[in-house]
Amino acid sequence: MNRNELKKLIKGPIATLPTPFDEKFKLDLAVTADLARWWVANGLVRETAPIKVAAAMGEGPDLSDDEWPHLLRTVVDAAGPRASVICALKPKNTLHTIEDAKKAQDLGAIGLQIDLPFFHHPTQDDMVRFFTDISDAIDIGIMIYNTWWFGVPSLTAETMARLADAEHVVALKWAVPPEVDYDDMRQFSQTFNVIDNSNQPVRCHKNGGRGYISAVIAAYPQHDLKIWELLEAHRYEEVQVLYDRVVNPMRDFMGKAAQKSGGYRVLKGLMGVMGRPVGAPRPPTLPLDEAEMAELRSIVKSLGWPVPA
């Protein structure tokens, strides 16, 4: 596929899927398949909202190189042709990233989320070579994850523009350090799909962006599908009210939960609250305790979401 074809698939509210585990912290592929079908039935479909497996919020870095292909294959098979499935790859060198990219492509992914090569302390030139080499080796899309908080410089607008000839670089998860102007995205938003990763979907869309990362869409897709509908209609004031109504109490809760244990424990708790349990996170992260689950349930009920009894 070329960039224009792939841009139609890697856009909208991006759904990071939690990875279901059983009581022994093994992959629960039966639950995975059931959820994949449920996500598609609830609107996470091609050209609307991609579903992303093995990402950080889905505990992807905790999965072995034997596990993530099974997870990806299960989601692709269960979701079927109606879904656009993106696979997040662990940070590796160029050669091993290409190996993983080809494997994900063969398993049915239409796109990849790839971090900056932060273990290599890259220069801007290194980043251009890294993503260009991967692009040249595959036929599916790349969504760059601008992971500057891992200690590498942020990918600059000028560097992103240099990737215009890397045909399979399609999208960029955009968050920037405090000293960088978020609106620099205007320099490349006509070429690549910019996906907001900093709780600023309205600002992103006004600048030509084509999506955002949601921390709650996997648990209740209808909320973010409505937000995307309003964004595409340029009804920005309504979007901001609806978005803030959910993100503000959830952000406060996540901040408190992070004081007890890190990781992505809240998403798994939220799935349980909404009647779609996916097991506990892998150690050292702790699951939400009874008091935290009760508080989260209260928050979700106050939003009017359909919480099962």
C-alpha positions in Angstrom: 0.0 0.0 0.0 1.1 3.6 -0.6 1.0 6.4 1.9 -2.4 7.8 0.8 -4.0 4.4 1.1 -2.5 3.8 4.5 -3.4 7.3 5.8 -7.1 6.3 5.4 -6.5 3.4 7.8 -4.2 4.9 10.5 -6.3 7.8 11.7 -9.1 8.7 14.2 -9.2 7.7 17.8 -6.5 5.1 18.3 -7.6 2.2 20.5 -4.8 0.7 22.6 -5.9 -2.8 23.5 -5.2 -4.2 27.0 -3.6 -7.7 26.9 -5.7 -10.3 28.7 -3.8 -12.6 31.1 -5.1 -15.6 33.1 -4.5 -16.1 36.8 -0.9 -17.3 36.1 -0.1 -14.2 34.0 -0.2 -16.2 30.7 -1.8 -14.9 27.6 -5.5 -15.5 27.6 -6.1 -15.8 23.8 -9.7 -16.9 24.2 -10.6 -13.6 26.0 -8.5 -11.8 23.4 -10.5 -13.2 20.5 -13.8 -12.5 22.2 -12.8 -8.9 22.9 -11.5 -8.3 19.4 -14.9 -9.3 18.0 -16.6 -7.0 20.6 -14.4 -4.1 19.7 -15.3 -4.4 16.0 -19.0 -4.9 16.8 -18.8 -1.6 18.8 -17.4 0.5 15.9 -13.6 0.1 16.0 -13.4 -0.6 12.3 -11.4 0.3 9.2 -11.2 4.0 8.3 -12.7 5.0 11.7 -10.7 3.7 14.6 -7.6 1.4 14.4 -7.0 -1.1 17.1 -3.4 -1.4 18.4 -1.9 -4.4 20.1 1.2 -4.9 22.1 1.6 -1.2 22.9 2.9 0.1 26.2 -0.6 0.5 27.6 -1.2 -3.0 26.5 1.9 -4.3 28.4 3.6 -4.9 25.1 7.1 -4.4 26.5 6.3 -7.2 29.0 5.5 -9.7 26.2 8.2 -12.1 25.0 9.2 -12.4 21.3 7.2 -15.7 21.3 4.1 -14.1 22.7 3.4 -11.0 20.8 3.0 -12.8 17.4 0.3 -15.1 18.9 -1.4 -12.0 20.4 -1.4 -10.2 17.0 -2.5 -13.3 15.0 -5.4 -13.8 17.4 -6.6 -10.2 17.1 -6.2 -10.1 13.3 -8.1 -13.4 12.9 -10.9 -12.6 15.3 -11.4 -9.0 14.2 -11.5 -10.0 10.6 -11.4 -7.7 7.5 -13.5 -5.0 9.1 -10.6 -3.9 11.4 -7.4 -2.1 10.9 -4.9 -3.7 13.3 -1.7 -1.9 14.3 1.1 -3.7 16.1 3.5 -1.9 18.4 7.1 -3.2 18.2 9.6 -3.1 21.0 12.6 -0.8 20.7 15.4 -2.7 18.9 18.2 -1.9 16.4 17.3 -1.4 12.7 18.0 -5.0 11.6 15.9 -6.6 14.3 13.1 -4.1 14.0 12.9 -4.9 10.3 12.6 -8.6 11.2 9.8 -7.9 13.6 8.1 -5.5 11.1 8.1 -8.2 8.4 6.7 -10.8 10.9 3.9 -8.4 11.9 3.1 -7.7 8.2 2.9 -11.4 7.5 0.5 -11.9 10.4 -1.9 -9.3 9.0 -1.1 -6.0 10.7 -1.8 -3.0 8.4 0.6 -0.8 10.4 3.3 -0.6 13.1 3.9 1.7 16.0 7.7 2.2 16.3 9.5 4.1 19.0 12.4 6.4 18.5 15.5 4.2 18.8 16.2 5.6 22.2 18.6 2.9 23.4 21.0 4.1 20.6 20.9 7.8 21.8 20.1 8.8 18.2 20.9 12.0 16.4 18.2 13.4 14.1 20.2 11.9 11.2 20.1 8.5 12.9 16.3 8.8 13.2 16.0 9.5 9.5 18.1 6.5 8.6 16.2 4.3 11.0 12.7 5.0 9.8 13.7 5.2 6.1 15.4 1.8 6.2 12.3 0.2 7.8 10.0 1.9 5.4 12.0 0.6 2.4 11.7 -3.0 3.7 7.9 -3.3 4.2 4.6 -2.6 2.6 2.5 -1.5 5.6 2.4 1.7 7.5 4.6 3.1 10.2 3.3 5.4 13.0 6.3 6.9 14.7 6.1 7.2 18.5 7.9 10.4 19.5 9.2 8.9 22.8 11.5 11.8 23.8 10.7 11.3 27.5 13.1 8.3 27.4 16.0 10.6 27.3 16.5 11.3 23.6 15.9 14.5 21.8 12.4 15.0 20.4 12.0 14.3 16.7 11.9 17.8 15.2 9.5 19.1 12.6 12.4 19.5 10.2 13.4 15.8 10.7 9.8 14.7 10.1 9.7 16.7 6.8 12.9 14.9 5.7 10.9 11.6 5.9 8.5 12.6 3.2 10.2 10.2 0.8 9.9 7.3 3.2 6.6 6.1 1.6 5.5 3.9 4.5 6.0 6.5 7.2 2.4 7.4 7.5 1.7 8.9 10.9 3.3 10.4 14.0 2.2 10.2 17.6 2.9 13.8 18.6 3.8 15.1 22.0 6.7 17.5 22.5 9.0 18.7 25.3 8.1 21.9 27.1 10.5 24.0 25.1 9.1 22.9 21.7 6.1 24.5 20.1 3.3 21.9 19.7 2.1 23.8 16.7 5.3 23.0 14.8 3.2 20.0 13.5 1.8 22.4 10.9 5.0 22.0 9.0 4.2 18.3 8.2 0.5 17.7 9.0 -0.4 17.8 5.3 2.0 15.0 4.5 1.6 12.7 7.6 -1.3 11.9 9.8 -0.5 13.6 13.1 -2.0 11.7 16.1 -2.2 13.7 19.3 -0.6 12.1 22.3 -0.9 14.9 24.8 -4.7 15.3 25.6 -5.1 18.0 23.0 -7.3 16.5 20.3 -9.0 19.8 19.4 -5.7 21.7 19.0 -4.3 18.8 17.0 -7.3 18.7 14.7 -7.3 22.5 14.1 -3.6 22.1 13.0 -4.5 19.5 10.4 -4.1 16.5 12.7 -5.9 13.3 12.0 -6.4 11.5 15.3 -5.6 11.1 19.0 -4.7 8.5 21.5 -7.4 7.6 24.0 -6.9 5.9 27.3 -10.5 4.8 27.6 -11.8 3.8 24.2 -11.0 0.1 24.7 -13.5 0.1 27.6 -16.2 2.2 26.1 -15.8 2.9 22.4 -18.9 5.0 22.0 -17.4 7.9 23.9 -14.5 8.4 21.6 -16.4 7.6 18.4 -18.7 10.5 19.3 -15.7 12.8 19.9 -14.3 11.9 16.6 -17.6 12.5 14.8 -17.7 16.0 16.4 -14.1 16.7 15.6 -14.7 15.8 11.9 -17.7 18.2 12.0 -15.4 20.9 13.5 -17.7 21.2 16.5 -14.8 22.0 18.6 -16.5 23.6 21.7 -18.7 20.5 22.0 -15.7 18.2 21.7 -13.8 20.1 24.4 -16.7 19.9 26.9 -17.3 16.2 26.2 -13.5 15.4 26.3 -12.8 17.3 29.5 -15.8 15.7 31.2 -14.2 12.3 31.0 -10.4 13.0 30.8 -10.3 15.3 33.9 -11.6 12.9 36.5 -9.8 10.0 34.9 -6.5 11.9 34.9 -7.0 12.7 38.6 -7.7 9.1 39.4 -4.7 7.9 37.3 -2.5 10.2 39.2 -3.6 8.8 42.5 -3.4 5.3 41.3 0.2 5.8 40.1 1.3 6.7 43.6 0.5 3.1 44.7 1.9 1.3 41.6 3.0 2.3 38.2 2.3 0.7 34.9 -1.0 0.7 33.1 -3.2 -0.7 35.9 -6.1 1.7 35.4 -7.0 0.5 31.9 -7.3 -3.1 33.2 -9.4 -1.9 36.1 -11.6 0.1 33.8 -12.2 -2.9 31.6 -13.4 -4.8 34.7 -15.7 -2.0 35.8 -17.3 -2.0 32.3 -17.9 -5.8 32.6 -15.0 -6.9 30.3 -12.3 -8.2 32.8 -8.9 -8.9 31.3 -7.0 -10.1 34.3 -4.3 -8.4 36.4 -1.2 -6.7 35.0 2.1 -8.5 35.1 4.4 -7.8 38.1 5.7 -5.6 39.4 2.6 -3.6 38.6 -0.3 -4.2 41.1 -3.9 -4.5 40.1 -6.4 -1.9 41.4 -7.5 -2.9 44.9 -11.1 -3.0 46.1 -11.2 0.6 47.2 -9.7 1.8 43.9 -12.1 -0.2 41.9 -15.0 1.2 43.9 -13.8 4.7 43.3 -13.3 4.1 39.6 -16.8 2.5 39.4 -18.2 5.6 41.0 -16.4 7.9 38.5 -17.6 5.9 35.5 -21.2 5.8 36.8 -21.2 9.5 37.2 -20.3 9.8 33.5 -23.5 7.9 32.6 -21.6 5.1 31.0 -23.4 1.7 31.1 -21.8 0.1 34.1 -23.1 -3.5 34.7 -24.5 -4.3 38.1 
